[in-house]
Amino acid sequence: METVIKINDAVNSFAWGTFGLALLLGTGLICTVITGFFPITHLRHWWKNTFGIVNGEGRIINDAGALSRFRAFCTALCATVGTGNIAGVSTAICLGGPGAIFWMWVAAFFGMMLKYSENVLGMYYRRRNSEGAWSGGPMYYLQDGLGGHPHTRGLGRFLGVLFCIFTVLASFGIGNMGQINKITINFGSTFFSDADVGTLFGYSRINLGIGLILMLAVGFIILGGFRRLAAVSERLIPIMCAVYIFGCLIVILLHVKAIPEMFASIFRLALGTKALGGGAAGVSVQLMLNTVKNGCKRGVFSNEAGLGSSVMVHSNSCAREPVQQGLWGIAEVFLDTIVICTMTALVVLSSGAIDLKTGLVAEGTNDATLVTTAFGATLGKPGEWFVVLAITLFAFTTVMGWSYYGAKVTEYLFGVTMAKIYRIIFIGLIVFGAIMESNLAWDISDTFNGLMMIPNLIGLLAQAPLIVRLTRNYVNRRIKGRDIKPLLSFDPDIQREAEKALAKEVRQRQITEGGIQSDGSR
């Protein structure tokens, strides 16, 4: 066991250490630069075509085998919005100080274009599976993109398989048992701390009961197929996010006078300036690296930009344009990290557990319960219950999202039938997550989560010229109004089909807007 722990720690340090984070931020920087700082230069366009069409065009389904753009967005948010938005933020602040939030924002800014690039490539290289549904993801743009060149064909296929293996293993741990364990511990300690119902087979009856209930709930959704999962996501995610943001705003507004000091602390301590022993202040390279590393790492944990996971859901969108769904990737990171994580950070900084001048953590502070304590200090017991229920919902939706990721990579490796068997195994492991006590499973799956990132980022870097071409083609046509041939798919048949559908949509839009009559006259 000690050997396993040592090996895992070594690999984890590689995947999530200086090399991994440098690769992540470097790739994000490259994707941002080569697309002309798209989130800033085309801010109005991506906002209008994501949040601006939530209740209109975004809900339209123009492909019988696909999801609406908004439903694909919500389903992707299932796994993205998770415990990292609550517990992950408090951990980042406790380990790296308030300055870690600044680096979380930096990681999110570059993460917007990582998520955008993943979605664009996922849409461009997607294809129909044997059941007629869309399949896309890093394994496909590694196989057909990187592997499309004669000298790298074997490498592309190898990295695609490697990504799938890492994803399956991560889905069982960080996407299933780890999340279920969080729900069980938080729910049990909050609502059943005084209950003594004994054990069954050596395990707490309460934990077993929670595990069985969660297994039935997740099983009902997952076994109902991807469309049921997507339908539940579309209804649950907007409400869940809105209620959590509203709860955070109540706490923040009750400490409104401290808001300027909170932001000042974030920017002042971004380079790791913290009080040392005896009250003396100092700056060290180690402290700076610690702040940067914890901010970036927790940001990635939260929004999953660079991991290549949520692109598997976005590839099911009915959007014809790869860039069109790429815009939702920008919106996904913005909502997850810039909005929700910032809300959590301000709640934590308002708790009094963090010295806003030095960044030091008050003695006895537990990062795992810091957000709960902050809500409880302001709103009493209802505040604590609110956080526990939020963590439960966030973790539950993460499990739903990861069940799909694991199923899609299993489909890539072994076919549609094995993907159905995978779902049954995934559901069965939920009970084990409720009763497990060791953190080793979580730590190992965290490592696999990081290892997913490496082949995916290699695929993005190798396809950087294509990302530029697709972006320029879209900007020239859709923003600048130039009459040029669209780039929609690597597959000639899908390209032709998408061109016809796109032309039909444009024609229908013109008719609807009254510019052209149905007979063609103006």
N, C-alpha and C positions, 0 to 999 in steps of 0.2 A: 504493500500500500504506500509506503514511504517513497519507493521508487517511482510509482505511478504519479504521485503528487509532485515529485521533483521534475519528472519529464514534462508534466502538464504545465508547471510553472515556467519552465524554460521555453516551451513552445508559445505559451501565452505572452511571455515577455517579448518574444519575436513578433507575434501577430499584432499585439496591442502596444508594443513598445515604441521606441523612437523610429525604427524602420517602418513599421506599419502605419503609424500616424503621419510620418513624412510622406509616404507613398499616397496616403489618403488625401492629405491637404494639397500635396503637389499635383495630383490628378485633378482635384477640384479647382485649383488655380488655373491649370492648363485649360480645362473645359470652360471656365469662365472667360478667360482671355480670348480663346479662339472663336468664341461666339459673341465677342464684342460686349462683354458684361451685360448680357441679355436681361437679367432681372432688374437692372437699373435703367438701361437704355430703352427697354420696351416694357417698363413697369405698367403703364396704363393698359397696354394690349393684353398682357398675361392676366392681369387682374380682371379685366372686362370679360375675358374668355374663360375664366374659371369661376371665381366667386360671383361674377356678374351674371352668369347664366345658370346658377344653381336651381332656380325655380322656372327656368324656361327651356332653352335649347339643350342645356346640359342633361336633362332628363329624357330626351327623345331617344328612342331606340330605332335605328334604321337598318339593323342587321339581326336577323332572327337568331343567329348563333352567338350573339354578343351582349354585353351590358351597356347601359347608357354611360356616358362619360362621368356623370356624377356618382352613379352607383359603383363604378370601378374605383373611383376616388375614395368613396366611403369604405369599400371592402379593403383597399390597401391601407387605409387608416386604422383598420381593425388591429393589425399587428404593429403598426407604427406607434400609435398612441397606447402606451402601456405603463408599467410600473416605473420605467425610466423617467417618465414625466413627473413623477412624484418622488419616489425614493432615490432615483438616480441623481436628481438635481440637488437634493440635500446632501448626498454623499460627495458630490463634486465640490460643494461649498465647504463641507467639513474637512476634506482632504486638501483642497487647493485654495481655500479662502473665497471671498466674494469675487475676486478677480477671475476665477474660473468661469463665471458667467459670461464675461467678455469673450473668452476663447470659445465658449459654447456658441456664441453668436457668430464668431468668425467661422467656425466649423459649419454652422448652419448656412451662412452666406455662400460658401463654396459648395456646401452640400446641395443647395438648390440646383446648381448646374450639374452636379453628379447625378442627382435623381432625374433631372431633365434628360441628360445624355443616355442614361439607362433606359428610360421610357422610349426615347426616340429610336434607339437601336432595337429594343424589344419589339416595337411595332413594325419596324422595317423588316426584321428577320422572322416575324411570326409566321405560322402556317396552321392549317386545320389538322386536328388529330382524327383518329378513326371514327370518332363519334360526331365529327363535324364541328367541334368546338375549337376556338382559337388556342394555340399553345405558343408561348414565347418566354423569353428569359435569357439570362447570361449564357446558359449552355448552348443556346442556338446561335447567338452572335459570336460566341467563341468558336463553335463548330463551323459556321458558314461565313463568318466575318474574318476572324484571325485565321481560321482553317481554310479560307477560300484561296489563299496563296499557295502555290505549289511547294514552297520550302517550309511552310508552317502548318500544313494540313494535319499532320500527326499531332503537333503541339496543341492546336486548337481543339481537337477532339479530346485529347488527354486532359486539358485544363477544364473543359466542359464537364467531363465525367468527375473530375476532382471536385469541382464546385458542387455537383449534385450529391456526392458522398458527404461532404462537409455539411450541406444543408439538411440532409436527412438526419444526421446525428445531432445537429443543433436543434432541429425541430422536436426531437424527443426530450431534450433537456431544457434549454432556455425557452423553447416555444411550447412546452407542455408541462413536464413535471416541476420545473422551477417555478413557473407561474402559479400552478395549482398549489404548490407548497406555500407560496406567499399568501394566497387567498386563505388557505386553511389556518395558518398561524395567526394572521391578522383577525380573521373572523372569529376564530375560536377564543383567542385571548381577550377580545372585546366583548363578545356577547355570551360566552360560556365559561368565563374564567372561574366562576364559583361552582359550576356544575361538576358533579362527580358521578359519572355513569359507568365507571369501570372500563375494562378492556375486553377485547374480543380477539382471539388468536395473538394476544400479546400487544395489540395496538389499541389506541384510544378509540372508543366507540364514536366519540364526537368527530374525530378526524376521518374515520371510516364513513360515517354518515355524510359529512360534507363532501368527501370524495365521490361517493355514490351519486349524490344529488347532482354534482357537477358533471359526472360522467354521463348521466341520463340527459342533462340539458345540452351538453356539447354534442352527444351522440344524435339527439333529435335534430339538431341543426346540420351537422356534417353529413349524416346519412340521407338527409333530404336533398343532397346535391348542392352543387355550387350556386345554383340560382336561389335556393333557400338561404344559404349563407350570405349571399349578396343582398337579398331582400331584408334580412335581419340587420345587416350592417347599415343599410341605407336609413333604416328607422332608428337604430340605436345610437350610432356614432354622432350625428348632429346634436341629439338631445344630451348625450353624455358629455360632450365637449362644452356645450353651452352652459349646462348646469355647473360643471366644475369651474369654468371661467367666472361665472356669476358668483360662486362661493368664494373664490379667491379675491374678486373685486370687493366683496363686503369686508373681508379682513384688511385688505390694502387701504380702502377708504377710511377705515377706522384708525389707521395710522398714517393718514394722508400727509401730515406735517413732516414725517420722516422720509417721504419719497425722494426728495432731492438729495438727502444724505445717503440713501441707499445707492442711487445711481452714481454718486460721487465716489462711494466706496468701491463699486464695481470697476470703474475706470482707473481710480488711483492705485488699486491693488492688482491690476491686470498683469503687471510685470513681476509679481511675487513679493512685493514689499510687505513684510510682516514683522510684528514685534518679536524680538528675541528675548532670552532670559534677562531678568532684571529690568525689563521695560525698555531696553535700548532697541532702536529700530535699525534694520539693515537690509541690504539686498544681496542675494547670492544667486549664482547661476542655477544651483540645485532647486532653490525655492521657485525660481521663475519657471524652470522646466516642469516642476511638479504642478504648478498652477495651470500651465499650458496643456500638459498631458491630461490632467483630470477634466478640464473644461472640454477639450476636444473629444476625449474618449466618451464622456457621458453624453455629449451632444450626438455622437454617432449611435450610441446605445438607444437614444431616444428616437431619432428620425430614420435610422438605418440607411442613410445615404452612403453609397459606396459598397454596400453589402450585396446589392443586386437582387434583393428578395422581393420587394413590392412590385417590381417590373413584371413579375409573373402574373399579377392581377391586372395591372394596367394594360397588358397585352390583350386582355379580353374585351377591351373597349370597342364600341361600335364606330369610333372615330376612324376616318379614312386617312387622315394626315398623321404621320408619326409625330411631327412637332406639336400638333394639336393636343395629343395626350401628354407630350413632354411638358406642356404648360401646367398640367395638373400635378406633375412632379414638383415643380417650383412651389405651387400652392400648398402641397402636402408638407414640405419641410417648413415653410413659413408658418403654417398653423401649428404644427407640432412643436417646434422649438422656439421660434421668435415670439409666438403668442403664449402657448400653454406652459412651456418651461419657464418663460420669463415670469408668468403669473406665480408659479410655484416658488421661484427664486425670491420674489418680493415678499411673499408670505413668510418664507424662512428668515429673511433678513429683518423682518418686522418683529420676529419672535423674542428678540433680546438675547438669544443664545449665541449670536455672533457679534463680536465687537466690531462695529463699523469703522473704527479708526485703525485698528491693528489687523483685523481679519481673523483674530484668534477665536477659537471655540470655547465657550464656557465649560468649566469642569463638570463632568457628569453628563454631558450632552451625548445623546445616542442618535447617530445619523439615520438609523432605520425608523425611528419614531419621531424625528424632529418636526416633520410637517404635521403629524397628528397633534403633537404638543403645541405647535403654533396655533392651529385652529382651536384647540381646546382652551388655550389661554385667553383667546378672544371671544369665542362663542360657547364655551363650556362643553358639557358632554355631547350636545348635538353636533358640535364642531368635530369632535373626535369620531363620532359615528359617521359623519359626512365623509371624512377622509378614508375610513375603512371601507365604506361602500364604494367610494370612487376607485380605490385600489382594486377592489373585487371586480368591478366592471371593467376597468382598464386591463387587468390581467386576463379576465375571461375573454375579452375580444382579441387579445393577443394570441390566446390558444386557438381561437377560431381561424385567425389569419394564418398562423403557422401550419395548421392542419392542411391548408390549401397548398402552401409552399412545398411541404414535404410530399404531398400527393403529386404535384406537377413534376418534381425532379425524379420521383419514382416512375412516373409515366415515361419520362425521357429515357431512363435506364432500362426499364423492363416492360413497358407497355401499359395500356389502360387497365387491364385486369389486375395487375399487381398494385396499381394505384388504389384500387378499391380495397384490396387486402390491407394495404398500408393504413387506410383510414380506420379499419377495425382495430388494428394493433395500437394505433395512436389513441383511440378512445379507451382501450383497456388499460393503457399506462397512466391514465388520469388518477385512478385510485392509488397507484404506487406513489404518485407525486404527493398525494394528501397525507400519506403515512411515513414518507421517508424523513430521516433526521439528518443525514450527512450532507454537507455542502459540497462534497466532491463532485457529485453529478452536475451541480450548477456550474462549478468551476471548469469542468471539462467541456461542457456544452458552450460555455462562454468562449473557450479557446476555439472550438469549431466555428462559432459565430464569427470570430476574427479571421479565421483561415478562409472563410467564404469570400472575404473581401479581396484577397490577393489575386486569385485568378480573374475575378470580375474587373478589378482595376486594370489588370494587364489587357483585358479585352477592350476596355474603354480607350486606353492609350493607343492601342494598335488601330482602333477605328476612328481616331481623332479627325483625320481628313474627311471621312464620311459624315461625321457629326457636323462639320463645317459646311459641307455641301448641302446636306438636308436643311440646315438652318438658313443658309443663304437662299436656297430655293424657295422656302416658305416665306421668308421676309420679302423677297422680291415679288412674289405672287400675291400674298395675302395682305401685306402692309403697304408695299410700294405700288401695287396694282399692275405689275408687268405681266404680259401675256407670254408665259413660258411653260414648257411641259413640266408637270409635277413629278417629284420623286416620292413614291409611295411604298414600294416594296422591292425586295431583291428578286422575288419570283415574278417572271413575266406574266404569268396567268393572273396572279393576284394583283399585279400592277394594272393590267387592263381592266379587271373587274372593278378595282377601286376608282380608276379614272372615270369609268362610265357612271358609277354611283355618285361620284363627286360632281360630275357635270350635271347629273339629274338633280342633285341637292341644290346646286347653284341656281339652276333654272327654276326650281320650285320656290326658292327664296325670293327670286326676282318677281315671280307671279304673286306670291303672298304680299310682298311689299308694294305691289301695284305698279311696278315699273314696266311690266310686260303683261299683256293679256294672254289668256290661255291659247288663243289662236296664233300667237306670235306677234301681233301688232302692238304698238306702243299706245 
